[in-house]
């Protein structure tokens, strides 16, 4: 898929996050003029986009504030809009359900309404989530909206998904959902369990920590590599007509498998002695297993993930090792 991208303009909400930073890189490489929305009332964390500063345009805006979104749309005049901003940590959504609903759910609606009034010729990507499926009866999950969310985050994402479909059907706008399963990278925030694991494993290996404390190890997820999934986002908006697509590897692995693989990367086989269980990390309701069916994306968009589970874990562990080694005592490495 190589449609001409020269001269196109894109607006990305959540540009400082894992997905936003990878997508910005990819669009800039394709010749896009890229605008990124950052919250005006907070100090943005530019770590993920530090190397892009000066090559993309940052605009003040907030998904709580309709006027700021319309201003950003007016200033950027986008051909493509990628709504990646959200309160995206499932665990936090139980403690902050109203904030999660306002940002993740109503924030998407506000941006859709801004598009309708300010950029109705643009193409809109809504970052939907596998957490919408929750306790789905069938596995693997495809584009069928068999949703039974098990968290305020999942509920908010279902609202945003249906808002996107509604604006597509009601107003004839180009609005597409990417229902992406878990995708990780070395840029994943430390509050997410995958990065919590790889960061702790690196510290344990280097003698900077002695324990990794986790909640339940049984939940199984379909984990892929984030840059491949942001490529899928772009591909979705190049489709002739707006449709919804699942992005997934088709493999489900437990948190315990992730832990074991991460320790294996540093040569530690007796990993259980380094792992403690804390029931406080258990959620009021959780999802036992999520696994996606991305055949539609493969057949229609030519997309297929190449980085599989062991390679994903290895990349994350090696990145955290490299980050920690500068401060690690050289004589305390575990063997």
ChimeraX attribute file (.defattr): number of C-alpha atoms within 10 A of each C-alpha:
attribute: neighborCount
match mode: 1-to-1
recipient: residues
	/A:1	9
	/A:2	7
	/A:3	8
	/A:4	9
	/A:5	15
	/A:6	13
	/A:7	11
	/A:8	17
	/A:9	20
	/A:10	24
	/A:11	27
	/A:12	26
	/A:13	24
	/A:14	22
	/A:15	26
	/A:16	23
	/A:17	21
	/A:18	23
	/A:19	27
	/A:20	24
	/A:21	24
	/A:22	21
	/A:23	26
	/A:24	26
	/A:25	19
	/A:26	16
	/A:27	20
	/A:28	19
	/A:29	12
	/A:30	16
	/A:31	14
	/A:32	20
	/A:33	22
	/A:34	23
	/A:35	25
	/A:36	23
	/A:37	25
	/A:38	23
	/A:39	17
	/A:40	12
	/A:41	9
	/A:42	8
	/A:43	8
	/A:44	10
	/A:45	11
	/A:46	15
	/A:47	13
	/A:48	18
	/A:49	19
	/A:50	11
	/A:51	11
	/A:52	15
	/A:53	10
	/A:54	8
	/A:55	14
	/A:56	16
	/A:57	14
	/A:58	19
	/A:59	22
	/A:60	14
	/A:61	22
	/A:62	23
	/A:63	26
	/A:64	18
	/A:65	13
	/A:66	16
	/A:67	14
	/A:68	20
	/A:69	26
	/A:70	21
	/A:71	16
	/A:72	22
	/A:73	24
	/A:74	15
	/A:75	12
	/A:76	21
	/A:77	19
	/A:78	26
	/A:79	18
	/A:80	24
	/A:81	26
	/A:82	24
	/A:83	25
	/A:84	23
	/A:85	24
	/A:86	23
	/A:87	20
	/A:88	17
	/A:89	14
	/A:90	20
	/A:91	19
	/A:92	17
	/A:93	20
	/A:94	16
	/A:95	11
	/A:96	14
	/A:97	17
	/A:98	15
	/A:99	18
	/A:100	26
	/A:101	23
	/A:102	18
	/A:103	22
	/A:104	30
	/A:105	27
	/A:106	20
	/A:107	24
	/A:108	28
	/A:109	22
	/A:110	21
	/A:111	25
	/A:112	26
	/A:113	18
	/A:114	21
	/A:115	24
	/A:116	17
	/A:117	12
	/A:118	18
	/A:119	22
	/A:120	18
	/A:121	15
	/A:122	20
	/A:123	22
	/A:124	29
	/A:125	25
	/A:126	26
	/A:127	22
	/A:128	28
	/A:129	21
	/A:130	26
	/A:131	27
	/A:132	25
	/A:133	27
	/A:134	21
	/A:135	17
	/A:136	19
	/A:137	11
	/A:138	11
	/A:139	13
	/A:140	17
	/A:141	23
	/A:142	22
	/A:143	18
	/A:144	10
	/A:145	14
	/A:146	15
	/A:147	18
	/A:148	17
	/A:149	22
	/A:150	19
	/A:151	23
	/A:152	25
	/A:153	31
	/A:154	27
	/A:155	24
	/A:156	27
	/A:157	29
	/A:158	24
	/A:159	19
	/A:160	24
	/A:161	25
	/A:162	16
	/A:163	21
	/A:164	25
	/A:165	19
	/A:166	14
	/A:167	18
	/A:168	18
	/A:169	12
	/A:170	9
	/A:171	10
	/A:172	13
	/A:173	23
	/A:174	22
	/A:175	27
	/A:176	26
	/A:177	26
	/A:178	25
	/A:179	28
	/A:180	26
	/A:181	26
	/A:182	21
	/A:183	23
	/A:184	22
	/A:185	20
	/A:186	22
	/A:187	18
	/A:188	19
	/A:189	15
	/A:190	14
	/A:191	12
	/A:192	14
	/A:193	17
	/A:194	23
	/A:195	21
	/A:196	16
	/A:197	26
	/A:198	29
	/A:199	24
	/A:200	25
	/A:201	30
	/A:202	29
	/A:203	23
	/A:204	21
	/A:205	20
	/A:206	23
	/A:207	16
	/A:208	19
	/A:209	14
	/A:210	15
	/A:211	16
	/A:212	21
	/A:213	14
	/A:214	20
	/A:215	15
	/A:216	16
	/A:217	14
	/A:218	14
	/A:219	15
	/A:220	19
	/A:221	23
	/A:222	23
	/A:223	28
	/A:224	27
	/A:225	24
	/A:226	24
	/A:227	22
	/A:228	19
	/A:229	25
	/A:230	25
	/A:231	16
	/A:232	25
	/A:233	24
	/A:234	16
	/A:235	18
	/A:236	26
	/A:237	23
	/A:238	17
	/A:239	13
	/A:240	8
	/A:241	13
	/A:242	20
	/A:243	17
	/A:244	22
	/A:245	26
	/A:246	25
	/A:247	32
	/A:248	30
	/A:249	25
	/A:250	20
	/A:251	17
	/A:252	19
	/A:253	17
	/A:254	18
	/A:255	20
	/A:256	16
	/A:257	16
	/A:258	23
	/A:259	22
	/A:260	17
	/A:261	23
	/A:262	28
	/A:263	26
	/A:264	17
	/A:265	20
	/A:266	19
	/A:267	13
	/A:268	18
	/A:269	13
	/A:270	10
	/A:271	17
	/A:272	14
	/A:273	10
	/A:274	16
	/A:275	16
	/A:276	11
	/A:277	13
	/A:278	11
	/A:279	10
	/A:280	10
	/A:281	12
	/A:282	14
	/A:283	16
	/A:284	10
	/A:285	12
	/A:286	17
	/A:287	19
	/A:288	13
	/A:289	19
	/A:290	27
	/A:291	24
	/A:292	25
	/A:293	20
	/A:294	24
	/A:295	20
	/A:296	16
	/A:297	20
	/A:298	16
	/A:299	10
	/A:300	12
	/A:301	16
	/A:302	12
	/A:303	20
	/A:304	17
	/A:305	18
	/A:306	11
	/A:307	17
	/A:308	13
	/A:309	19
	/A:310	14
	/A:311	15
	/A:312	21
	/A:313	29
	/A:314	18
	/A:315	18
	/A:316	24
	/A:317	27
	/A:318	18
	/A:319	17
	/A:320	20
	/A:321	21
	/A:322	10
	/A:323	14
	/A:324	15
	/A:325	14
	/A:326	9
	/A:327	9
	/A:328	17
	/A:329	11
	/A:330	10
	/A:331	8
	/A:332	12
	/A:333	14
	/A:334	15
	/A:335	9
